[in-house]
């Protein structure tokens, strides 16, 4: 859920950044195309004609426009190769070719064209510098960077506002307790956030009422069943046929076990969080010793010391159910414990018939039986695995059951180790 949430927020932010940045780039490209200086081909030919006229009228200038003087050397400064090439091509197209030199003198805004006059020297003429100002690429880079940062900030802020209701739902899901309820969410903020908070609070109330109704229903049913079951047990005692009497008593014991297990399952689902540090290796050793005393075949590999956070009574009940399931239905249980990657891994192996592949997904369902015909021969109400899963998941653990390649089942229980 969190990964999906972050992924959606990232996609929205990236989309907005790309959209804004694309508009900025397009606007920048348009501005540079509109405001760029005229091409040298459009400006050098008039300058070239002016040079030809100046050379023709050399020595006939007026007071307002004194005639240029001959210099023994071309102008100093740095030669502008690009402008020199353009000016020479323009001179070729407008008259006789000349080996003119265009240079850029430090401190002067215009360019200087040095025109050779045979062996007499050079004529120095200033021509306009129509090239863009220096450092234009740095200015453009800074501008684009500022626009990119601004668009990114706006996009991330917009993405967070758009995904805030989803973030509210994610946080609410994380706060749901074992009883299916959560703490009320403040109904503040924008309208969409208030609407999401109202819906979640309404859902929480409905879930809480449903859980309470189910608890009351199961408790009432279990209590009400005991009275007719007691009368039936008393009547069964007066049955003269021993075999028939024993069958009645066996059925009544099974009904009593089903009622007790159903109530226990609901209690585990809504049980309080009573976690405390526990030595998992010691709990497994106690369970193995208890089951051996009852005649069950249980083998426990030497367990390393592992500590977890869980309720002692609940965790022991869950692990006892899993090991008893293997010992009862799988002709013995082999239990292994090892820490791995910050988690305690419990493997319970048996050599029984396993579970048909099409039914393996139903093993944790309440009252599930692989073979209904075994209900009479094997004790239990079919709630052991369901209760075990409720307990393990309450303490952030997982349970998986799979058929072994060599036959039998492999039950794997994972619990986070105590930090």
Secondary structure as the mmCIF struct_conf table of DSSP 4:
data_model
#
loop_
_struct_conf.conf_type_id
_struct_conf.id
_struct_conf.beg_label_comp_id
_struct_conf.beg_label_asym_id
_struct_conf.beg_label_seq_id
_struct_conf.end_label_comp_id
_struct_conf.end_label_asym_id
_struct_conf.end_label_seq_id
HELX_RH_AL_P HELX_RH_AL_P1 UNK A 2 UNK A 35
BEND BEND1 UNK A 36 UNK A 36
HELX_LH_PP_P HELX_LH_PP_P1 UNK A 37 UNK A 39
HELX_RH_AL_P HELX_RH_AL_P2 UNK A 40 UNK A 56
TURN_TY1_P TURN_TY1_P1 UNK A 57 UNK A 59
BEND BEND2 UNK A 63 UNK A 63
TURN_TY1_P TURN_TY1_P2 UNK A 64 UNK A 65
HELX_LH_PP_P HELX_LH_PP_P2 UNK A 66 UNK A 69
STRN STRN1 UNK A 70 UNK A 71
BEND BEND3 UNK A 72 UNK A 73
BEND BEND4 UNK A 77 UNK A 77
STRN STRN2 UNK A 78 UNK A 79
HELX_RH_AL_P HELX_RH_AL_P3 UNK A 81 UNK A 94
BEND BEND5 UNK A 95 UNK A 96
STRN STRN3 UNK A 101 UNK A 104
TURN_TY1_P TURN_TY1_P3 UNK A 106 UNK A 107
BEND BEND6 UNK A 109 UNK A 110
STRN STRN4 UNK A 111 UNK A 116
TURN_TY1_P TURN_TY1_P4 UNK A 118 UNK A 119
BEND BEND7 UNK A 120 UNK A 120
STRN STRN5 UNK A 122 UNK A 127
BEND BEND8 UNK A 131 UNK A 131
HELX_LH_PP_P HELX_LH_PP_P3 UNK A 132 UNK A 133
TURN_TY1_P TURN_TY1_P5 UNK A 134 UNK A 135
HELX_RH_AL_P HELX_RH_AL_P4 UNK A 136 UNK A 174
TURN_TY1_P TURN_TY1_P6 UNK A 175 UNK A 175
TURN_TY1_P TURN_TY1_P7 UNK A 178 UNK A 179
BEND BEND9 UNK A 180 UNK A 180
HELX_LH_PP_P HELX_LH_PP_P4 UNK A 183 UNK A 186
BEND BEND10 UNK A 189 UNK A 190
HELX_RH_AL_P HELX_RH_AL_P5 UNK A 191 UNK A 236
TURN_TY1_P TURN_TY1_P8 UNK A 237 UNK A 238
BEND BEND11 UNK A 240 UNK A 240
HELX_RH_AL_P HELX_RH_AL_P6 UNK A 242 UNK A 269
TURN_TY1_P TURN_TY1_P9 UNK A 270 UNK A 270
STRN STRN6 UNK A 276 UNK A 279
HELX_RH_AL_P HELX_RH_AL_P7 UNK A 280 UNK A 293
TURN_TY1_P TURN_TY1_P10 UNK A 294 UNK A 295
STRN STRN7 UNK A 298 UNK A 300
HELX_LH_PP_P HELX_LH_PP_P5 UNK A 303 UNK A 305
STRN STRN8 UNK A 307 UNK A 310
HELX_RH_AL_P HELX_RH_AL_P8 UNK A 312 UNK A 329
TURN_TY1_P TURN_TY1_P11 UNK A 330 UNK A 331
BEND BEND12 UNK A 332 UNK A 332
STRN STRN9 UNK A 333 UNK A 340
TURN_TY1_P TURN_TY1_P12 UNK A 341 UNK A 342
STRN STRN10 UNK A 343 UNK A 349
BEND BEND13 UNK A 352 UNK A 352
HELX_RH_3T_P HELX_RH_3T_P1 UNK A 357 UNK A 362
TURN_TY1_P TURN_TY1_P13 UNK A 363 UNK A 364
BEND BEND14 UNK A 365 UNK A 365
TURN_TY1_P TURN_TY1_P14 UNK A 366 UNK A 367
BEND BEND15 UNK A 370 UNK A 370
HELX_RH_3T_P HELX_RH_3T_P2 UNK A 372 UNK A 375
TURN_TY1_P TURN_TY1_P15 UNK A 376 UNK A 377
BEND BEND16 UNK A 378 UNK A 378
BEND BEND17 UNK A 380 UNK A 380
BEND BEND18 UNK A 382 UNK A 382
HELX_RH_AL_P HELX_RH_AL_P9 UNK A 384 UNK A 394
TURN_TY1_P TURN_TY1_P16 UNK A 395 UNK A 396
STRN STRN11 UNK A 398 UNK A 403
TURN_TY1_P TURN_TY1_P17 UNK A 405 UNK A 406
BEND BEND19 UNK A 407 UNK A 408
STRN STRN12 UNK A 409 UNK A 416
STRN STRN13 UNK A 417 UNK A 417
HELX_LH_PP_P HELX_LH_PP_P6 UNK A 418 UNK A 418
#
